[in-house]
Amino acid sequence: MAEKVTIATVARHAQVSRQTVSNVINAPHIVREETRQRVQDAIVALGYRANQAARQMRTGRSRLIAVRIEPTRDGINGSVLDRFLHGLTVTAETAGYRTLLYTATDAEREITSYDDLLGSYDLDGFVLTGTDHGDPRTAWLAERGVPFVTFGRPWDDLDAHCWVDVDGAAGTAQATRHLLAAGHRRIGWIGWPAGSGVGDDRRAGWRETLREAAVDPTGLDRETVDGIAEGERCAHELLALPTPPTALVCASDSLALGALQAARAADPPVPVIGFDDTPVAAAIGLTSVSQPLGDAAARCVDLLTAVLDGPRHTPVPVLLQPSLVRRHTA
């Protein structure tokens, strides 16, 4: 059986790096003409997906988009992106696109996956999830002219590229106003360490809403990595204060589920609100902020299609509004 021809095979034949082969296929304008011709000759000589490569060089569409499957965490908040992926796949299929799923545990490995995927498949573009400050993934794709949109804002420059996001600050503001309306003043916050775009955004909604109500939030917040045990520990810390909070808002359902263990032992029990409205939240009656994930997925497909249609189309970023789902815990 003949050896399978890969991007590495082409690179060895042309005496260039795998990255150069990927650039010739996906962003030929950034490669010197002599090198580009050598790689193209190798592609033809080796029969490396010659038809697909030719279509990509002519900017023809394959109707194939790629999106990452998030690493498994605690099985609670990970379900959020599962719902997003399902919505994206269904919407893309309706629009005539297929969805290619891939895995990566961090940004560096994801960029390596881009290189492999672009060298092996005739992709039209990517949908990225989980954006943060200084995201190297978007820079890598933009430098190579690879079309993409993100589910999540470009936190350092909102005009950097096309994006869809959910207004986390608006969600936690809804949660905080709900507790204020119920008579609570000292409302605690359990969230992620500072520096996370999503985490900081959600914390800001809680903080600014308290300030608007003339409540000083100083000392009422705790920071931790995401997790049930971490949420419980932070809740115990807050509830042990000389003047403890009478209600808690959390950055995720995982943190809220942990906080709930401590809150139920308080006298009187302390209301708890989570974020993401996961199936676990629904099952145990946890009040939580719900994201419109189906709408977000559909908007991502719409934006990517507009990007692919070219400069005559100027897609506008989309910021969607969440909603508070009220249950027994608040």
Residue frames as qw, qx, qy, qz and C-alpha x, y, z in Angstrom:
[[0.000, 0.888, 0.460, 0.000, 0.00, 0.00, 0.00],
 [0.394, 0.554, -0.033, 0.733, 1.38, 3.39, -0.96],
 [0.332, -0.292, -0.479, 0.758, 2.37, 5.72, 1.87],
 [0.031, 0.873, 0.487, -0.017, -0.23, 8.38, 2.62],
 [0.388, 0.385, 0.025, 0.837, 0.86, 11.80, 1.42],
 [0.332, -0.782, -0.441, 0.289, 0.63, 14.38, 4.19],
 [0.089, 0.990, -0.039, 0.103, 1.56, 18.02, 4.62],
 [0.541, -0.674, 0.455, 0.214, 4.82, 16.80, 6.18],
 [0.759, 0.160, 0.519, 0.358, 5.56, 14.74, 3.06],
 [0.402, 0.842, 0.216, 0.288, 5.11, 17.81, 0.87],
 [0.248, -0.946, 0.209, 0.023, 7.31, 19.86, 3.20],
 [0.688, -0.396, 0.517, 0.320, 10.15, 17.33, 3.00],
 [0.676, 0.428, 0.472, 0.370, 9.88, 17.10, -0.79],
 [0.252, 0.896, 0.140, 0.339, 9.94, 20.88, -1.21],
 [0.610, 0.008, -0.341, 0.715, 12.56, 21.32, 1.55],
 [0.167, -0.504, 0.058, -0.845, 10.45, 23.81, 3.47],
 [0.149, -0.024, 0.762, -0.629, 8.64, 23.81, 6.79],
 [0.028, 0.485, 0.873, 0.041, 5.13, 22.45, 7.30],
 [0.032, 0.704, 0.336, -0.625, 4.07, 26.01, 8.11],
 [0.047, 0.420, -0.437, -0.794, 5.24, 27.18, 4.68],
 [0.038, -0.185, -0.900, -0.392, 3.21, 24.48, 2.96],
 [0.018, -0.641, -0.709, 0.292, 0.16, 25.52, 5.00],
 [0.016, 0.647, 0.028, -0.762, 0.74, 29.15, 4.01],
 [0.020, 0.175, -0.682, -0.710, 0.99, 28.28, 0.32],
 [0.067, -0.386, -0.898, -0.199, -2.32, 26.44, 0.49],
 [0.168, -0.737, -0.630, 0.177, -4.22, 28.94, 2.63],
 [0.057, -0.942, -0.049, 0.326, -2.44, 32.30, 2.35],
 [0.802, 0.255, 0.226, 0.490, -0.22, 32.15, -0.78],
 [0.212, 0.909, 0.042, 0.355, 0.18, 35.94, -0.88],
 [0.436, -0.852, 0.284, -0.053, 2.51, 35.86, 2.16],
 [0.833, -0.199, 0.418, 0.303, 4.95, 33.36, 0.58],
 [0.034, -0.623, 0.483, 0.614, 7.77, 34.34, -1.80],
 [0.746, 0.455, -0.160, -0.459, 7.00, 33.43, -5.40],
 [0.402, 0.469, -0.786, -0.034, 9.97, 31.05, -5.76],
 [0.161, -0.123, 0.888, -0.412, 9.07, 29.15, -2.60],
 [0.643, 0.267, 0.338, -0.634, 5.39, 29.11, -3.48],
 [0.690, 0.463, -0.409, -0.377, 6.13, 27.59, -6.89],
 [0.224, 0.356, -0.897, 0.136, 8.37, 24.92, -5.35],
 [0.357, 0.042, 0.769, -0.529, 5.63, 23.90, -2.91],
 [0.702, 0.391, 0.098, -0.587, 2.96, 23.89, -5.61],
 [0.540, 0.462, -0.669, -0.217, 5.18, 21.67, -7.76],
 [0.004, 0.195, -0.931, 0.309, 5.58, 19.27, -4.82],
 [0.558, 0.192, 0.499, -0.634, 1.80, 19.18, -4.29],
 [0.732, 0.454, -0.219, -0.458, 1.28, 18.24, -7.93],
 [0.395, 0.452, -0.800, -0.017, 4.13, 15.71, -8.00],
 [0.043, -0.103, 0.910, -0.398, 2.99, 13.92, -4.84],
 [0.365, -0.389, -0.708, -0.463, -0.74, 14.15, -5.53],
 [0.172, -0.228, -0.668, 0.687, -1.35, 15.79, -2.18],
 [0.159, 0.691, 0.604, -0.364, -5.06, 16.63, -2.21],
 [0.289, 0.006, 0.385, 0.877, -4.39, 18.37, -5.47],
 [0.078, -0.593, -0.607, -0.523, -8.02, 19.13, -6.23],
 [0.403, -0.799, -0.413, 0.169, -8.75, 20.52, -2.76],
 [0.461, -0.440, 0.053, 0.769, -5.61, 22.62, -2.73],
 [0.195, 0.223, 0.483, 0.824, -6.45, 24.02, -6.15],
 [0.210, -0.736, -0.569, -0.301, -9.97, 24.92, -5.02],
 [0.467, -0.729, -0.259, 0.429, -8.60, 26.66, -1.95],
 [0.401, -0.223, 0.237, 0.857, -6.13, 28.65, -4.03],
 [0.003, 0.387, 0.537, 0.750, -9.02, 29.81, -6.23],
 [0.204, -0.040, 0.431, -0.878, -10.89, 30.82, -3.00],
 [0.580, -0.208, -0.590, -0.522, -13.63, 28.37, -3.81],
 [0.527, -0.401, 0.443, -0.604, -15.73, 27.16, -0.89],
 [0.268, 0.092, -0.959, 0.004, -15.74, 23.64, 0.47],
 [0.624, -0.472, -0.221, -0.582, -18.79, 24.34, 2.72],
 [0.799, -0.241, -0.478, 0.273, -16.74, 23.01, 5.64],
 [0.121, -0.795, 0.265, -0.533, -16.12, 24.95, 8.88],
 [0.651, 0.000, -0.664, 0.368, -14.15, 23.88, 11.95],
 [0.414, -0.713, 0.137, -0.549, -14.79, 24.40, 15.67],
 [0.244, 0.330, -0.827, 0.385, -13.04, 23.07, 18.78],
 [0.720, -0.488, -0.469, -0.152, -14.56, 20.73, 21.35],
 [0.218, -0.770, 0.384, -0.460, -13.74, 22.16, 24.78],
 [0.324, 0.216, -0.870, 0.302, -11.76, 19.97, 27.23],
 [0.613, -0.517, -0.571, -0.173, -13.91, 18.08, 29.73],
 [0.045, -0.497, 0.461, -0.734, -14.11, 19.85, 33.10],
 [0.248, -0.073, 0.786, -0.561, -16.54, 18.99, 35.88],
 [0.009, 0.317, 0.918, 0.238, -19.38, 17.89, 33.61],
 [0.039, 0.715, 0.549, -0.430, -21.50, 20.89, 34.65],
 [0.147, 0.800, -0.057, -0.579, -20.39, 24.06, 32.88],
 [0.216, -0.253, 0.773, 0.541, -18.85, 22.04, 30.07],
 [0.331, 0.488, 0.806, 0.044, -22.39, 21.31, 28.92],
 [0.175, 0.788, 0.121, -0.577, -22.77, 24.98, 27.95],
 [0.128, 0.570, -0.572, -0.577, -20.52, 24.66, 24.93],
 [0.257, 0.122, 0.947, 0.148, -22.03, 21.27, 24.13],
 [0.318, 0.705, 0.570, -0.277, -25.33, 23.07, 23.58],
 [0.146, 0.784, -0.223, -0.560, -23.58, 25.73, 21.52],
 [0.115, -0.322, 0.835, 0.432, -21.89, 23.09, 19.33],
 [0.323, 0.391, 0.862, 0.000, -25.19, 21.33, 18.76],
 [0.280, 0.824, 0.300, -0.391, -26.83, 24.59, 17.73],
 [0.023, 0.688, -0.476, -0.547, -23.90, 25.47, 15.47],
 [0.238, -0.086, 0.913, 0.318, -23.95, 22.09, 13.75],
 [0.326, 0.584, 0.735, -0.108, -27.70, 22.23, 13.11],
 [0.199, 0.865, 0.083, -0.452, -27.59, 25.84, 11.87],
 [0.084, -0.560, 0.637, 0.523, -24.57, 25.20, 9.66],
 [0.319, 0.145, 0.910, 0.220, -26.24, 22.16, 8.11],
 [0.319, 0.751, 0.526, -0.240, -29.31, 24.22, 7.34],
 [0.137, 0.871, -0.183, -0.434, -27.09, 26.80, 5.63],
 [0.847, 0.513, -0.137, -0.009, -25.41, 24.06, 3.58],
 [0.159, 0.714, -0.633, 0.254, -22.23, 23.72, 5.63],
 [0.876, -0.186, -0.431, 0.108, -20.63, 20.75, 7.36],
 [0.344, -0.851, 0.304, -0.254, -18.92, 21.09, 10.75],
 [0.756, 0.237, -0.525, 0.311, -15.51, 19.59, 11.50],
 [0.604, -0.777, 0.069, -0.164, -14.82, 19.14, 15.23],
 [0.655, 0.371, -0.495, 0.435, -11.32, 19.03, 16.70],
 [0.682, -0.688, -0.214, 0.124, -9.79, 18.98, 20.19],
 [0.456, 0.495, -0.326, 0.664, -7.08, 21.05, 21.89],
 [0.574, -0.550, -0.510, 0.328, -6.26, 21.59, 25.56],
 [0.264, -0.706, -0.086, 0.651, -4.81, 25.10, 25.24],
 [0.377, 0.857, -0.022, -0.351, -4.20, 27.93, 22.76],
 [0.071, -0.625, 0.701, 0.336, -0.77, 26.69, 21.68],
 [0.374, 0.040, 0.919, 0.120, -2.06, 23.23, 20.85],
 [0.486, 0.678, 0.481, -0.271, -5.07, 24.73, 19.11],
 [0.244, 0.818, -0.313, -0.417, -2.83, 26.76, 16.81],
 [0.190, -0.338, 0.887, 0.253, -0.93, 23.56, 15.99],
 [0.467, 0.382, 0.790, -0.107, -4.30, 22.02, 15.13],
 [0.404, 0.800, 0.070, -0.438, -5.03, 24.91, 12.75],
 [0.059, 0.635, -0.664, -0.390, -1.84, 24.17, 10.88],
 [0.269, -0.039, 0.958, 0.096, -2.69, 20.48, 10.59],
 [0.442, 0.560, 0.638, -0.290, -6.33, 21.07, 9.68],
 [0.350, 0.808, -0.091, -0.466, -5.58, 23.67, 7.02],
 [0.038, 0.526, -0.777, -0.344, -3.00, 21.37, 5.50],
 [0.193, 0.034, 0.980, 0.025, -5.30, 18.36, 5.48],
 [0.238, 0.620, 0.740, -0.106, -8.74, 19.77, 4.72],
 [0.151, 0.379, 0.363, 0.838, -10.26, 22.31, 2.39],
 [0.179, -0.592, -0.621, 0.482, -11.73, 24.48, 5.17],
 [0.115, 0.776, 0.325, 0.528, -13.73, 27.62, 4.56],
 [0.067, -0.657, 0.272, -0.700, -13.16, 29.01, 8.05],
 [0.398, -0.105, -0.791, 0.453, -13.25, 28.60, 11.81],
 [0.458, -0.738, -0.165, -0.467, -15.60, 29.40, 14.67],
 [0.397, 0.238, -0.652, 0.600, -13.52, 30.03, 17.80],
 [0.585, -0.697, -0.342, -0.234, -14.81, 29.82, 21.38],
 [0.735, -0.563, -0.173, 0.337, -13.48, 30.97, 24.74],
 [0.431, 0.689, -0.079, 0.577, -11.74, 34.26, 23.86],
 [0.594, -0.677, -0.195, 0.388, -9.48, 36.07, 26.32],
 [0.021, -0.948, 0.205, 0.241, -7.02, 38.97, 26.51],
 [0.034, -0.677, 0.679, 0.283, -4.10, 38.71, 24.08],
 [0.880, 0.143, 0.423, -0.161, -5.63, 35.72, 22.31],
 [0.193, -0.495, 0.670, 0.519, -2.88, 34.30, 20.05],
 [0.488, 0.294, 0.811, 0.135, -5.32, 32.18, 18.05],
 [0.369, 0.851, 0.339, -0.158, -7.08, 35.09, 16.39],
 [0.035, -0.830, 0.387, 0.400, -3.77, 36.77, 15.59],
 [0.413, -0.214, 0.820, 0.332, -2.49, 33.57, 13.95],
 [0.457, 0.522, 0.713, 0.102, -5.56, 33.20, 11.74],
 [0.209, 0.930, 0.146, -0.265, -5.75, 36.90, 10.86],
 [0.201, -0.687, 0.526, 0.459, -2.09, 37.03, 9.81],
 [0.298, -0.074, 0.872, 0.381, -2.74, 34.21, 7.36],
 [0.381, 0.122, -0.308, -0.863, -5.99, 35.56, 6.01],
 [0.190, -0.205, -0.958, -0.062, -8.00, 32.58, 7.25],
 [0.410, -0.453, -0.216, -0.761, -11.69, 33.52, 7.73],
 [0.373, -0.237, -0.819, 0.365, -13.04, 33.14, 11.26],
 [0.376, -0.648, -0.066, -0.659, -15.54, 34.47, 13.78],
 [0.237, 0.120, -0.808, 0.526, -15.51, 34.07, 17.55],
 [0.553, -0.647, -0.462, -0.248, -18.10, 33.19, 20.13],
 [0.608, -0.584, -0.177, 0.508, -16.68, 35.63, 22.64],
 [0.164, 0.986, 0.001, -0.035, -15.45, 39.21, 22.38],
 [0.682, 0.332, -0.211, 0.617, -11.91, 40.26, 21.38],
 [0.467, -0.768, -0.358, 0.254, -11.38, 41.83, 24.81],
 [0.471, -0.391, 0.094, 0.785, -8.45, 44.05, 23.83],
 [0.098, 0.254, -0.333, -0.903, -10.06, 45.58, 20.71],
 [0.539, 0.373, 0.641, -0.399, -13.77, 45.16, 20.03],
 [0.579, 0.703, -0.081, -0.405, -13.24, 46.08, 16.37],
 [0.254, -0.517, 0.770, 0.276, -10.48, 43.52, 15.77],
 [0.124, 0.015, -0.905, -0.407, -12.70, 40.95, 14.07],
 [0.596, -0.268, -0.341, -0.676, -16.27, 39.66, 13.84],
 [0.117, 0.055, -0.888, 0.441, -17.75, 38.19, 16.99],
 [0.589, -0.498, -0.407, -0.490, -20.88, 37.06, 18.79],
 [0.244, 0.106, -0.744, 0.613, -21.10, 37.20, 22.56],
 [0.438, -0.675, -0.576, -0.142, -23.54, 37.19, 25.46],
 [0.041, -0.703, 0.212, -0.678, -23.59, 40.21, 27.78],
 [0.608, -0.185, -0.695, 0.336, -22.34, 38.64, 31.00],
 [0.097, 0.015, -0.378, 0.921, -22.44, 41.92, 32.91],
 [0.502, -0.184, -0.192, -0.823, -26.11, 42.33, 32.03],
 [0.720, -0.200, -0.649, -0.144, -26.77, 38.81, 33.32],
 [0.491, -0.192, -0.618, 0.583, -25.16, 39.32, 36.72],
 [0.115, -0.099, 0.132, -0.979, -26.77, 42.75, 36.96],
 [0.631, -0.269, -0.428, -0.589, -30.18, 41.07, 36.53],
 [0.694, -0.227, -0.655, 0.197, -29.30, 38.59, 39.27],
 [0.304, -0.060, -0.444, 0.840, -28.13, 41.33, 41.63],
 [0.311, -0.180, -0.072, -0.930, -31.19, 43.52, 41.00],
 [0.680, -0.294, -0.586, -0.328, -33.43, 40.53, 41.70],
 [0.602, -0.261, -0.603, 0.454, -31.80, 40.08, 45.12],
 [0.086, 0.039, -0.212, 0.973, -31.90, 43.81, 45.85],
 [0.473, -0.269, -0.317, -0.777, -35.61, 43.82, 45.09],
 [0.727, -0.332, -0.599, -0.052, -36.04, 40.98, 47.59],
 [0.488, -0.858, -0.009, -0.161, -34.55, 43.21, 50.31],
 [0.858, -0.207, 0.016, 0.470, -30.93, 42.05, 50.28],
 [0.071, 0.981, -0.172, -0.045, -28.16, 44.66, 50.55],
 [0.276, -0.641, 0.704, 0.134, -25.02, 42.71, 51.36],
 [0.921, 0.346, 0.083, -0.158, -24.82, 40.54, 48.26],
 [0.504, -0.557, 0.579, 0.316, -21.62, 38.53, 47.90],
 [0.682, 0.627, -0.283, -0.248, -19.79, 37.52, 44.72],
 [0.700, -0.328, 0.600, 0.208, -17.83, 34.34, 43.98],
 [0.666, 0.724, -0.065, -0.167, -15.98, 34.50, 40.68],
 [0.898, 0.207, -0.005, 0.388, -12.79, 33.72, 38.79],
 [0.537, -0.450, 0.037, 0.712, -9.37, 35.36, 39.29],
 [0.206, 0.863, 0.009, -0.461, -8.99, 38.84, 37.79],
 [0.111, -0.495, 0.663, 0.551, -7.74, 38.95, 34.19],
 [0.294, 0.282, 0.888, 0.213, -10.35, 36.69, 32.62],
 [0.138, -0.100, -0.332, -0.928, -12.37, 38.62, 30.04],
 [0.499, -0.412, -0.646, -0.404, -15.55, 36.69, 30.72],
 [0.537, -0.431, -0.608, 0.396, -15.01, 36.56, 34.48],
 [0.200, -0.182, -0.166, 0.948, -14.25, 40.28, 34.78],
 [0.259, -0.229, -0.426, -0.836, -17.30, 41.12, 32.69],
 [0.558, -0.479, -0.655, -0.175, -19.62, 39.07, 34.91],
 [0.470, -0.376, -0.471, 0.645, -18.08, 40.52, 38.08],
 [0.076, 0.043, 0.062, 0.994, -18.56, 44.06, 36.75],
 [0.388, -0.440, -0.538, -0.605, -22.32, 43.55, 36.45],
 [0.608, -0.534, -0.554, 0.195, -22.56, 42.60, 40.13],
 [0.453, -0.247, -0.228, 0.826, -20.21, 45.36, 41.31],
 [0.002, 0.150, 0.203, 0.968, -21.76, 48.24, 39.33],
 [0.446, -0.523, -0.576, -0.443, -25.31, 47.25, 40.24],
 [0.570, -0.530, -0.485, 0.398, -24.45, 47.34, 43.94],
 [0.314, -0.149, -0.057, 0.936, -22.81, 50.74, 43.53],
 [0.176, -0.352, -0.425, -0.815, -25.87, 52.09, 41.72],
 [0.582, -0.597, -0.514, -0.201, -27.88, 50.96, 44.75],
 [0.157, -0.799, 0.329, -0.479, -25.46, 52.86, 47.03],
 [0.919, -0.374, 0.126, 0.000, -23.99, 49.61, 48.39],
 [0.031, 0.778, -0.624, -0.070, -20.21, 49.37, 48.80],
 [0.955, 0.132, -0.232, -0.125, -19.07, 45.99, 47.37],
 [0.204, 0.653, -0.661, 0.308, -15.68, 46.11, 49.13],
 [0.217, -0.320, 0.841, -0.377, -14.88, 42.85, 50.91],
 [0.753, 0.151, 0.382, -0.514, -17.94, 41.04, 49.56],
 [0.803, 0.491, -0.260, -0.215, -16.17, 39.12, 46.78],
 [0.649, -0.429, 0.609, 0.153, -13.90, 36.10, 46.51],
 [0.545, 0.618, -0.458, -0.333, -11.82, 34.83, 43.55],
 [0.623, -0.269, 0.734, -0.002, -11.07, 31.20, 42.73],
 [0.128, 0.172, -0.827, -0.519, -10.71, 28.75, 39.87],
 [0.687, -0.071, -0.228, -0.687, -13.93, 27.18, 38.68],
 [0.431, 0.034, -0.899, 0.075, -15.23, 24.20, 40.63],
 [0.615, -0.582, -0.432, -0.311, -17.77, 22.95, 43.14],
 [0.715, -0.384, -0.363, 0.458, -15.31, 22.52, 46.03],
 [0.342, 0.104, -0.046, 0.933, -13.87, 25.98, 45.36],
 [0.281, -0.524, -0.301, -0.746, -17.32, 27.56, 45.41],
 [0.701, -0.575, -0.420, -0.037, -18.12, 25.94, 48.73],
 [0.635, -0.203, -0.259, 0.699, -14.84, 27.08, 50.27],
 [0.131, 0.254, 0.069, 0.956, -15.35, 30.70, 49.16],
 [0.465, -0.583, -0.387, -0.543, -18.94, 30.71, 50.39],
 [0.722, -0.488, -0.409, 0.271, -17.81, 29.50, 53.83],
 [0.459, -0.024, -0.132, 0.878, -15.26, 32.32, 53.91],
 [0.116, -0.392, -0.211, -0.888, -17.85, 34.96, 53.07],
 [0.615, -0.559, -0.414, -0.371, -20.47, 33.60, 55.45],
 [0.713, -0.358, -0.394, 0.455, -17.91, 33.58, 58.27],
 [0.223, 0.426, -0.066, 0.874, -17.38, 37.36, 58.04],
 [0.045, -0.212, -0.596, 0.773, -18.46, 39.43, 61.07],
 [0.496, 0.476, 0.235, -0.688, -21.19, 40.91, 58.88],
 [0.406, 0.003, 0.832, 0.378, -21.74, 38.19, 56.26],
 [0.287, 0.054, -0.459, -0.839, -23.57, 38.60, 52.97],
 [0.574, 0.157, 0.581, -0.555, -27.25, 37.63, 52.97],
 [0.826, 0.494, 0.219, -0.159, -27.19, 36.41, 49.35],
 [0.457, -0.433, 0.596, 0.499, -24.60, 35.19, 46.82],
 [0.694, 0.673, -0.036, -0.253, -24.13, 35.62, 43.06],
 [0.676, -0.336, 0.567, 0.330, -21.65, 33.31, 41.30],
 [0.183, 0.595, -0.496, -0.605, -19.81, 33.42, 37.98],
 [0.417, 0.165, -0.819, -0.358, -20.81, 29.85, 37.09],
 [0.831, -0.296, -0.187, -0.433, -23.17, 27.07, 38.08],
 [0.772, 0.051, -0.542, 0.327, -20.24, 24.99, 39.33],
 [0.174, 0.232, -0.459, 0.840, -19.29, 27.70, 41.82],
 [0.521, -0.303, 0.023, -0.798, -22.95, 28.19, 42.71],
 [0.858, -0.178, -0.447, -0.181, -23.50, 24.50, 43.42],
 [0.589, 0.032, -0.563, 0.579, -20.58, 24.54, 45.83],
 [0.076, -0.256, 0.262, -0.928, -21.77, 27.79, 47.42],
 [0.667, -0.323, -0.298, -0.602, -25.19, 26.24, 47.84],
 [0.738, -0.164, -0.620, 0.209, -23.77, 23.59, 50.18],
 [0.315, -0.039, -0.450, 0.834, -22.52, 26.29, 52.55],
 [0.259, -0.219, -0.074, -0.938, -25.54, 28.57, 52.06],
 [0.677, -0.341, -0.520, -0.394, -28.05, 25.88, 53.04],
 [0.643, -0.249, -0.589, 0.421, -26.22, 25.35, 56.34],
 [0.099, 0.201, -0.218, 0.950, -26.49, 29.05, 57.23],
 [0.173, -0.616, -0.743, 0.194, -29.19, 30.32, 59.57],
 [0.775, 0.388, 0.364, -0.341, -31.25, 31.55, 57.86],
 [0.728, 0.179, 0.511, 0.420, -30.36, 29.86, 54.52],
 [0.047, -0.620, 0.219, 0.752, -28.72, 32.23, 52.01],
 [0.727, 0.624, 0.212, -0.191, -30.08, 32.61, 48.43],
 [0.441, -0.384, 0.596, 0.550, -27.63, 31.63, 45.67],
 [0.655, 0.695, 0.091, -0.283, -27.69, 32.49, 41.95],
 [0.672, -0.185, 0.538, 0.475, -25.47, 30.83, 39.35],
 [0.324, 0.688, -0.271, -0.590, -24.63, 31.53, 35.71],
 [0.110, 0.290, -0.839, -0.448, -25.14, 29.40, 32.57],
 [0.755, 0.077, 0.190, -0.623, -28.42, 27.65, 33.47],
 [0.184, 0.316, -0.917, -0.163, -26.96, 24.17, 33.07],
 [0.677, -0.217, -0.603, -0.361, -29.10, 21.01, 33.18],
 [0.483, -0.167, -0.707, 0.489, -27.82, 20.40, 36.72],
 [0.074, 0.000, 0.264, -0.962, -29.10, 23.83, 37.77],
 [0.580, -0.133, -0.329, -0.733, -32.53, 22.98, 36.40],
 [0.667, -0.145, -0.730, -0.032, -32.53, 19.59, 38.13],
 [0.445, -0.259, -0.633, 0.578, -31.79, 20.93, 41.62],
 [0.114, -0.879, -0.461, -0.040, -33.78, 24.16, 41.36],
 [0.474, -0.379, 0.003, 0.795, -30.82, 26.58, 41.17],
 [0.270, 0.923, 0.177, -0.211, -31.70, 30.08, 40.01],
 [0.606, -0.211, 0.424, 0.639, -29.29, 30.86, 37.19],
 [0.259, 0.695, -0.177, -0.647, -28.56, 33.22, 34.29],
 [0.768, 0.284, 0.562, 0.117, -29.36, 31.61, 30.95],
 [0.080, -0.482, 0.467, 0.737, -27.45, 32.30, 27.73],
 [0.741, 0.511, 0.146, -0.410, -29.26, 32.21, 24.35],
 [0.454, -0.401, 0.707, 0.366, -26.89, 29.60, 22.96],
 [0.580, 0.441, 0.657, 0.192, -29.01, 28.58, 19.98],
 [0.264, 0.953, 0.138, -0.051, -29.25, 32.20, 18.84],
 [0.272, -0.793, 0.453, 0.303, -25.50, 32.68, 19.43],
 [0.586, -0.079, 0.732, 0.338, -24.68, 29.66, 17.26],
 [0.496, 0.688, 0.510, 0.142, -26.97, 30.86, 14.46],
 [0.071, 0.984, -0.064, -0.150, -25.44, 34.33, 14.55],
 [0.450, -0.558, 0.589, 0.372, -21.93, 32.85, 14.33],
 [0.576, 0.257, 0.696, 0.343, -22.86, 31.00, 11.15],
 [0.305, 0.896, 0.322, 0.026, -24.46, 34.14, 9.72],
 [0.150, -0.916, 0.264, 0.261, -21.36, 36.24, 10.47],
 [0.529, -0.319, 0.675, 0.403, -18.94, 33.68, 9.05],
 [0.537, 0.532, 0.607, 0.245, -21.00, 33.47, 5.87],
 [0.154, 0.981, 0.104, -0.058, -20.87, 37.27, 5.59],
 [0.358, -0.722, 0.477, 0.350, -17.09, 37.23, 6.09],
 [0.579, 0.007, 0.726, 0.372, -16.75, 34.63, 3.33],
 [0.441, 0.765, 0.463, 0.071, -18.90, 36.74, 1.01],
 [0.577, 0.297, 0.106, 0.753, -16.15, 39.32, 0.93],
 [0.243, -0.154, -0.214, 0.934, -15.53, 43.05, 1.48],
 [0.236, -0.354, -0.398, -0.813, -18.88, 44.11, 0.03],
 [0.653, -0.572, -0.455, -0.200, -20.45, 42.72, 3.16],
 [0.113, 0.480, -0.514, 0.702, -19.62, 44.37, 6.51],
 [0.631, -0.429, -0.646, -0.030, -20.83, 42.05, 9.28],
 [0.226, -0.678, 0.247, -0.654, -21.55, 43.77, 12.59],
 [0.206, 0.116, -0.876, 0.420, -20.59, 42.18, 15.93],
 [0.589, -0.462, -0.452, -0.485, -23.51, 40.80, 17.93],
 [0.028, 0.188, -0.728, 0.659, -24.00, 41.17, 21.71],
 [0.516, -0.381, -0.666, -0.381, -26.91, 39.05, 22.94],
 [0.368, -0.483, 0.351, -0.713, -28.86, 39.49, 26.15],
 [0.277, -0.038, -0.944, 0.178, -29.14, 36.71, 28.76],
 [0.559, -0.492, -0.208, -0.634, -32.13, 36.10, 31.02],
 [0.170, -0.322, 0.764, -0.532, -32.55, 35.17, 34.67],
 [0.638, -0.201, -0.674, -0.314, -34.30, 31.83, 35.26],
 [0.347, -0.464, 0.460, -0.673, -35.83, 31.99, 38.74],
 [0.709, -0.133, -0.688, -0.083, -36.03, 28.81, 40.79],
 [0.694, -0.620, -0.365, 0.006, -36.05, 27.74, 44.45],
 [0.692, -0.186, -0.229, 0.658, -32.59, 28.99, 45.46],
 [0.146, -0.163, -0.065, 0.974, -33.44, 32.68, 44.96]]
